[in-house]
């Protein structure tokens, strides 16, 4: 393929973006039988090796020993072991930017099983992980002055005799107890443990990406991911860069009164909102319970998929929000 550049076009920047978007799309489009937690780890390891980043993983029962109980709970029924992937890059004294990506490599819904039509594109439920890796590639390729960390809880939400059940109660890494209201709200469970680990470092910027709720699609459709943050300056900068990069998103409120919808009578919190209202907001509020020390936190409820082809955006996996965030992070932490 040949691309004719106009005056003022930055060939290196275009190449970086092309590689990042291609990485995201290729990962999301890969069938689940070819991309499970281990293969997602392989992709993250390759990216780390390319950029000289450090990498480690915590796999299977070691998740319990290292206090990641929710990640283990969601992935324990699958034959492919759950794991937490951890990539770090950059000087330790630089501003800390941490990316967390939901890596559910296939989602049956668990015992609250999805209908067959609801599973057809569930290979894309690791789209948050793919997006985090794509943005990490952009940050490292630019050589930005940050201490980058990427955390990916990689699991498969399967059904077996030891699958977790509605009504079960589990402790989280943070120490909060979680009642399972619905096993198909598994993404927020694995993110909770990963966000807790990320938050222990008190990062300057913490961003999580997740194909988290159908409610976000009902509200805003497949092409406009909702963004949640309490940081007004971050929200304004993000909106500005989203418009400039033609990488749309839309801020929705972390409306605290809705937190009552995820109350539990027998645990600290329930993983599924009661009544079916405001599902994307209540999911964001659930995650917010696991973030305390990060200076700025942004949650993106992405779709990571184009239902049909559009100019420059083929049908299938899509890299949503990484152009906007690449521009924002470069502006704040330029090389």
Secondary structure by P-SEA (a helix, b strand, c coil): cbbbbcccccaaaaaaaaaaaaaaaaaaacccccccaaaaaaaaaaaaaaabbbbbbbcccccccccaaaaaaacccccbbbbbbbbbbcccccbbbbbbbbcccccccccccccccccccccccaaaaaaaaaaaaaaaaaccccbbbbbbbbbbbccccccccccccccccccbbbbccccccaaaaaaaaaaaaaacccccbbbbbccccccccccccccbbbbbbccaaaaaaaaaaaaaacbbbbbbbccccccccccccccccccccccccaaaaaaaaaaaaacccccbbbbbbcccccccccccccccccccaaaaaaaaaaaaccc
